[in-house]
Amino acid sequence: MDSTARGRGVRAVLLAAALAIAMVVSCVAVALGVRPASAQPASEEHSITDLGTLGGSCSQAVAINDRGQVVGWSDTAIEGVHAFLWEKGKMTDLGILGGGFIYAYAFNNRG
């Protein structure tokens, strides 16, 4: 393995670790009812929407496209973490593709 590939591998592992830590921190914060000190009220132009969960204790929106669709991940009541698509007020479970955990991080304007 050359040094460029090794560097990419290290960055990928560090990114995965950082995302895992962020998920744990955000779930703990949600469970404790913690609100960020810098949270600002929504403006007339923008609003904040509670997307809900897939039955678990927390979820996280990760990306939004120009159509207003949102993807992210959510705890479920019994099966771990699933990716979701939120559109027009409805959260759709995208399943797990044969594993226990799946996350959605990005998508395009076609959904």
PEWO-V547353 format. One record per residue. N is the residue number from 1. RES is the residue in one small letter. D_CENTER is the distance of its C-alpha to the mean C-alpha in Angstrom with 2 decimals. Layout:
n res d_center
N RES D_CENTER
N RES D_CENTER
This chain:
n res d_center
1 m 32.10
2 d 32.71
3 s 31.38
4 t 29.05
5 a 27.32
6 r 27.31
7 g 25.73
8 r 22.91
9 g 22.42
10 v 22.41
11 r 19.87
12 a 17.53
13 v 18.07
14 l 17.62
15 l 14.30
16 a 13.07
17 a 14.67
18 a 13.23
19 l 9.56
20 a 10.83
21 i 12.66
22 a 10.02
23 m 8.07
24 v 11.62
25 v 12.66
26 s 10.07
27 c 10.93
28 v 14.53
29 a 14.55
30 v 13.42
31 a 16.00
32 l 18.58
33 g 18.04
34 v 17.78
35 r 17.43
36 p 17.38
37 a 21.01
38 s 20.42
39 a 18.70
40 q 20.74
41 p 21.61
42 a 20.52
43 s 23.21
44 e 25.23
45 e 23.54
46 h 19.91
47 s 18.45
48 i 15.63
49 t 14.47
50 d 13.18
51 l 11.13
52 g 11.95
53 t 10.79
54 l 12.17
55 g 14.83
56 g 13.35
57 s 13.21
58 c 9.67
59 s 6.30
60 q 3.60
61 a 4.22
62 v 4.26
63 a 7.73
64 i 10.74
65 n 14.06
66 d 17.62
67 r 17.91
68 g 15.40
69 q 13.06
70 v 9.31
71 v 6.81
72 g 3.33
73 w 4.07
74 s 6.90
75 d 10.00
76 t 13.04
77 a 16.55
78 i 18.04
79 e 16.38
80 g 13.52
81 v 9.91
82 h 9.49
83 a 7.61
84 f 8.38
85 l 10.20
86 w 11.22
87 e 14.67
88 k 17.72
89 g 16.62
90 k 15.64
91 m 12.52
92 t 13.40
93 d 12.57
94 l 12.57
95 g 14.07
96 i 14.21
97 l 16.85
98 g 19.21
99 g 17.17
100 g 15.61
101 f 12.03
102 i 10.08
103 y 6.76
104 a 6.62
105 y 6.70
106 a 9.60
107 f 12.33
108 n 15.63
109 n 17.64
110 r 18.99
111 g 15.72
